[in-house]
Amino acid sequence: MTTDLDIAQAAVLEPIQAVADRLGIPPEAVSPYGRDKAKIDLDYLAGLPDNPDARLILVTAISPTPPGEGKTTTSVGLADALQLLGRRTAVCLREPSLGPVFGMKGGAAGGGYAQVVPMEDINLHFTGDFSAIAAATNLLAALIDNHIHHGNALGIDLRRITWKRVVDINDRALREVTVGLGGPANGFPREDGFDIVVASEVMAVFCLATSVEDLRQRLGDIVVAYTRDKDPVRARDLVAEGAMTALLKDALAPNLVQTLEHTPAFVHGGPFANIAHGANSVIATQSARRLADYVVTEAGFGADLGAEKFVDIVCRSSGLRPHAAVVVATIRALKYHGGADLADLTGEDLNALEIGLANLARHVTTMREVFGLPVVVAVNRFVSDTDAEIDLLADRARQMGVRVALASHWADGGAGAVDLAREVIAACDEPSSLTFAYDDDETLWQKMTAVATRVYGASEVTADTKVRGRLRELQEQGYGHLPICVAKTQFSFSTDPQRRNAPTGHSVNIREVRLSAGARFIVLVCGDILTMPGLPRHPASESIDVVDGRVVGLF
């Protein structure tokens, strides 16, 4: 059987300068990392004029299911199709985390004949961006403990240190640790812990910053601890932001690669969407808009997570405005939401499909009625889909009042997504006005209530006294104007990952509140969500190896 990796390794890639030439990027602005990947100079990008005619397309999906929906694959296939139709196109994607690559999900560079390449490099280390983010995060952690060791002039309360170390591997044993053991030479013992890199505030800051100067300011704003009087201690109080910026300066330049059909692809940054804001870097997307006429960007997981955060966080802070949204769905995933068992998804089941369409309808409603965007439903087609199932899905999508297109990009590359591309072009020309789920001047509680009721279909938000008190503190400290970043399961509109389809009337409980002053949002942790995942019983790493000098088993 031909795998995604086989297809990627058989591809003949263009030299990266040839890819850059498609966007008019001169050689002096291209810093090659080998033959087929490069970073693009920040000063060059900052000097580019705006392109008011550029069309930004946001790709999202229905709620994730075990069989998968193919959102990244669809993003790549759509970009290739737009290029086939003669549009100057770029696709913007997140960099994969090593956590999922070696854990349960595997690689994240698309699939079949709709991939970004070199696939192995992108999934394994790439240009070192994540290592730089980890180093900056851990430098700040080391500076905190070093400051305490040398007298603690800032009066940091060891019980109120909020900053964690990071590593980009799923490692449940590091969720809670004790540091500083071994006597006075090793500092003061205290409880600590690790997050995965893609859940860190530095990752969020990295992806939301618009320049090196903005990056430095945001890094300095990070609150790492509190004194006994509950006064915040920031990274700049530890004189950390300069060195952290130095570690991240080169990484901040966006990475340029290509699809199998040589469409330019910016792959840069990678915050998770269930525990962070789930979008590639603002710098990459803004740069792509200046260089291309059509830009396809992807937000993580379903429209209730990545797309909501893209609009309410990224668009708010950056000024980016999508012209249309694509909601990716598969018939087998919708049947799963309709109650079908995993083993039965390849058999025709119109009843399960009819029931599961409620999940699609909820996501379409979010993108169209909450955020005000024209919507195209992309049906990622599989060989098991029957004509009757396809007709039912297409009919119901039209009843929702949205465009719908079948796509076979996994098997046919860009040619298999041409119908989708035509529908997207038409949707981009429809009049639209982006709206947010809540206003800036609403309280944090009101913002959470708006997202829970308008996007999740919940009836109420709950929280214990401690959480409510923390929200009041943040309001009083002047953080109430910030957007919220909800951390919750990606598998359900509710906080229960087992509740499929489109539940209504449920409660959303806020379990924890975290201030991300550098990223300029408030994280509200809802349900049992972890910022350091664990590995499954049989991790994907068991299948990965090097045979005859080539990586095998990656995806």
N, C-alpha and C positions, 0 to 999 in steps of 0.2 A: 504494500500500500504506500502511495506517495504521500509524504507528510508535508506540513507547512515548511519545515526546515529543509526538506529535499528541494522543494520549489525555490526557496530563497537561495540555497547554495548553488542551484543550477542557473541562476539569473546572471546575465551579463550586464554589469553596472556601468553607467557612464562615469567618466572622471568627474569629480565633484565640481570642478570649474565649469564643465558643460552644463551641469544642473543650475549653477549660479547664473550662467549666461541666460537661461530661460527667464530669469527675473531681472536681468540687466545689472547684476552685481559685478563690479569690476574685480580683477584679480587682486588688486592691492587691499581689498576689503575682505578677502577670503583667507582664513588661516586654516590650512588643511590639517586634518588628523588622519594621516595616511592618504590613500588614493580616493576614498569614496565617502568621507565625512569631513565636516569643517565647522568652524565657528565663524560667525560674521561679525565684523568690527562694529562695536557699539557707537563710535563716533560717526561712522558712515551712516548707520541706521538712523541716528538722531538727526542727521542733516537732510534726510529725505523729505520731500514735500508731501503734504497730505494728498490722499487720493479720494476725493469726495464721492466718486462713482463706484468705489469698491463695495462689493456685496459680501457681508459676513453671514455665514450659515452655521447655526448651532445644531449639532447632532446630539440627540439624547435617545432615550429608549424606554420601554416598559420596565416594570420591576424585574430585576434579574432572576433567572431560574437556573437550575442545575444544567439543563441542556445548552444554555447560553443563547444570546441574541445576535451577537456579531456587530456590535456598535462600532468598534474600531475598524473592523473589516469594511463596514458600510461607509464609514468616513473616507477611507482610502479609495474604495471603489467609486464613490461619488466624485471625489477629486479627479480621479483618472478619467471618468466620463465627461466631466466638465472640460478637461483638457482636450479630449477627443472631439468635443464640439467646438473647439477653437477658442475657448476662453482661457485667458491667462490666469492660471490657478495655482494656489498653494494650499497645503493641508497642515494644520497645527495640531500636534498630539502631545500627550504627556510622555515622559520617560518612564519605562517600567521599573518597578522596585524589585530588588532581589528577593524580597520576602515572598510575594506570590510566585515569582519565577521558580524558586526552589520549594515552594509550599504546595498549595492546592491548585491555583489557577494556571500556572505555567507562564509562557511568554505573553507579551502584550504589544505585538507589532503588526496586528492584523492577521489574516489567514488566507490560505489558498492562493489565488492569483490577485489578491488585493492586500498587499503587504508593503511595509516600509523596510528598506534594506540599507546596510547589511544587518540582517536580523539577529545574528549572534552577538555582534558588537552592541547593538541597541539594547539587548536584553542583559548583557553581561558587561558592566562597568561603563560602557559607551565612552564619553569624553571625560569622565571623572567628576561630573557635576555633583553627584550624590556624596562622593567622598569629601568634596569641599564643604558641602552643607553639614555633613557629620562632623568634620574637623572644627568648623566654626561653632557649632552647637556645643561640642565637648570642650573646646577652649573656654567658652563662657562658664561651663560647669566647673572646670578646673580653677578658674579665676575666683569663683565664689568661695570654694574651699580654701584656696590659698590666702584670700583676704581674711578669712576667719582665723586661719592658722597664725597669721602674722599680726594678731591683735584685735581684729574685727572693729576697726574704727567707725564703720557705718552702723554698728550695733545690730547686725543681722540676727534675727531670732532663728536659731537652728530648727525650730519646729515649724517655721513658716517659709521655708525655701521651696519654691514652686518649680524651679527649673530642673529638668531631667536630662540625663545623658541619652545618646541615641546610637543605634546600630541598624543597618539596613538588612537585617535577617530576622525572620520570625523566631523569637527565643523567649518562651514563656517564663523560663527560670530567671530572667532579668527584670520582670515586671516590678518586683519589690526586692531591694537589696539593702545591705548595710555597708556603708563606706567608712573609712577612717579608722579601721581596727588596727591593732598592733602597737599601740603606745603613742606617746606625744609626737614622735618624729613623723607620724603618718597623719597628723591632723586630729580633728575632733570626730568621734563616732556619731553618725546620724543615719536616719533612714533615707533612702534614695530610691531611684528606679530608672528604667530605660524605656523610652518610646522607640518605635520604628521611625526611621528617618523621614518617611513620607507623612508622618503625623506631627512632625515638629513645627514649632512656630517659625524657625529659620526657613524651613521649606516654604511656608506660606508667605513670609516676608519676601523671599527670593522671587516667588512667582507673581507677587503683587507690585513689586517695586518697578518704577518706570525709568530709573537711571541709577548710576553709582551713587550719586548724591542722595537720592531718595532712599536707596538701600541703606546707606550709613545712618540716615536719620531714623529710619524704622528700627534698625538694629539697636540704636541707642535708646529707643523708647521701650524696649522690652522690659517688662517687670519680672524680676527673677526671684524676689523674696520680699519679706516685710520685716520691719523692726518690731520690738516688743510693743511699741505704741501703734502698730499697724500702719506705719508709714511705708510707702512702696520704695523698694530699692531697684534701680534700673541698671541696665547694662552700661550706660554711660557713667554711672556712679562708680563703676569698677574700671573705667577707662578701657572698655572692651571693644567698643564699636569700630575703632580704627583697624585693629588687627583682624577682627572678623570680616570687615570689608575687604581687606587685603587678601584674605583666603578665598573670598567669593568673587573678586573682581573679574577674573578670566572666565569663571563659570557663568557669570551673568550674560555673557555674549551668547546668543541663541545658536543652537546646533542645526546645521543644514544637512539633510540626507535626501533620499529619493525613494519613490515608490518603484515597484517592479516595472512600471511604464514610464519611469523617469520624471514623474510629476514632482516638483520641489516640495519637500516636507520639512517643516520646522518641528523638531522633537526636543522639548525643553521644559524642565521642571516636572514634578509629578506628585502633588499632594493627593492623598486618598480622598474620595468624595463622601465616604461614610463617617470619617473622623476629621476631615479637613474640608477645604473648599473645592477640590476636585477638578481643577482646570490647569492647562499648561500656562506658561508665563505670559504676563501681559506684554512684555517686551516682544516676545515672538509673534503674538497675534497682531499687535500694533504695527510691527515691521512688515508682516505679511500683507496687511491692508495697504501699506504704502507701495508695495512691490507688485501686487497682483490685483486683478479685477474681481476674482471670486476667491474667497478664503473659507475653507471648511475647518471648523474647530469642534472638538468633542468635549463634552462634560461627562464626568464619571457617573456610572450607574443610571438609575431612572431619573425622570424629570423631577421627582420629589426631592432628590438629593443634588446631584451635580448641576442640573439645569437651574434649579431654584437658587443655588449658591452663585452660579455664573451670573445670573441676572441681579440678585439682591446684594451680592458682595462685589464681584468683579466689575460688572457694568457700572455700579454705583461709583466705584473708586477710580475707574480708568476712563470712563466716557465711551467705552465700546458699546455699540448698539447692533445686535443681530437684525438682519432683514427678514429672516425666515428660520423656522425650526423644523428639523426632521426627527420624527419619532420612529425609532426602529422597532419592529416587532417580527416575531416568527409565529407561524401557526402552531408549531409544537409547544412553544412557550405559553401561548394563550390557552391551549388545551390544558396545560399543567395548572395554570391559574384557575381554570374551570373545573378542577378536581380530578383530572385524569392522572393515573399513576405513571411514574417515569417509564416503566416497561411497556406502556401502551401508547406512547406518544406518536409512533409511526403509523398507527392504524387510524382510519378515518373516524372522527368522532365530532359530529356537528353540534351535538348537545353541549359537550365540554367547551368547544370553541365559542359557542354562543354565550355561555356563562362567563368565560374568561375574557371576552371582549370588554367587559366592564373595566378591567385594568387598563386597557388601551384607552378607553373613553376618559378615564380619570386623568391620565397623562396628557391627552389631547386638550382636555378642558383647562388644565393648568397652563399649558403653553399658549393657548389661544385666548382664554377669558381672563386668567390672572395676569399674564405677562403681555398680552396683546399682540402676539406674533402670528403671522400666517403659518399654517402647519401642513407638512407633507408626511403622510404615513409611508414609510419604506418597509415593504414586506420582503424580508430576507428569505428567499425561497430555498426550500430543500426538496430533494427528490421524492420524499414521502408525502409531500403536500398533494392533496387530490384537487381536481377541478372544482368539486362542490365546496370544499373548504376555502379555496381561493375566492370563488364567487361570493361566498357568504361574508368573508372578511372585507372584500372590496365593497360590497353593497353596504355593510354597516359603517365603514369608514366614510362613504359618501353621505350616508344619513347623518353622520356627525358634522357634515359640512366642510370636510377637508379633502385635499388632494390625496391620492393614493397611487403607488407605483410598485410593481413587482420588480425585484432585482436579483440577478444571478451572478454578482461580481465575484463571489468566492470561486466559482468554476470558470467564469468567462472574463474576469478582470473588468476594466472600464467599459467594455462593450456591453457587459451584462447590466450596467447601471445607467445606460443612456436615457431610458424612459424616466428613471428617477431624476436624472440631471435636468431633463426638460421641464419636469414638474417643479423642480426647485427654482429654476430660472424664472418660471412664470410666477411662482410664489414670491420671489424676491422683488418682483415688480408691483406687487399689490401694495396699496397704502397700509401703513402700520405705524403704531406709536407705542414704544416700549413702556410698560408700566411695572411697578414693583408690587410685591405682596404686602408691603407696609410702608409707612412714611418714616422719615428720619426722626421726626419729633415725637413719635410714639414711644412709650416706655418699653423696656426690654421684655416685660411680661406681655404687653400688648403685641409686640412683634412675634413672640413665640406663639401666642394665641392665634394670630393671623395666619402664620404658616401652618399650624396644626389643623385649623378649621378649614382654611381655603385650599390647602395643598394636600394634607394627609386625610381629610375627611373625618377628623376627630371631632368630638363634641366638647372636650374640655382639656385643659392643661392642669396638672397637679404638681405639687412640690412640697417638701417638708419645710419646717420652720427655718432650718439652717440655710437651705437653698434660697428661700424667699428673702431672708435677711441679707444674703450675699448679693442678690440682685438689687436690693435697696441701697446697699453700700456702693455698688458700682454706679447706680444712678446719681447718688449724692456726690460721688467723686468726679462726675463729669463725663462718664463713659456711656450714658444712656443714649446718645445720638448714634452710637456705632451699630452696624448691622449685626445680626446673630448668625452663627454657624452651628447648625444642629448636627450633633454626632448621634446617629442612630443606625439600626440595621438597614441594610440596603434591600433586603429580601421582602419587605412588606411596607405598606403605608403606615402600619402601626409600629409599635416598638417590639412586637412579638414576631420573630422571623418565620414562625410556622403559619401565620395568618396570610394566606394567599389572596389573590384577586384584588378587590377594592373594598375593604372593610370600612364601615361607617359607624359613628357613634362611640368610638373607642376613646380611652383616655391616654394622654401623652404625659408621662411623668418625667420631670426634670430631676435627674439624680445628682448632677454636679454642675458647677459653673466655673469656667476658667477664663481669665482675662488674657487676651492676646493683643496687648497694646501696640506691639510692633506691626502685626498684621492688620490691626485696627478692626477687629471684630471680637465678639464675645462668644465663646464656645459653650453651648448648652448640651451636656451629655444626657441622653435619654435612653433608658433601657440598659441592657447588658451589652455595652459596646466597649471594646478594648483598644487602647492605643499601642499595645504591643501584642500582635497576634501570636498564636502558637502554630506549630507544624501539625499536619494531620498524621494519622497512623502510618500512612505510606506516602511520604512527601514526594513531590515531583523530582527532587534531587536524586532519588534512587535510580532514575532512568537517564540521568545526564552523565555523559562521559566524553572522552576524546579518543577516537579511533582513527588510526592512520593520519593523525594530525588535524582531524576535523571534529568539531563538536557534534555530538549525536544526542537524541532524546530530549532536545530543548523544548519542543512543542509538537 
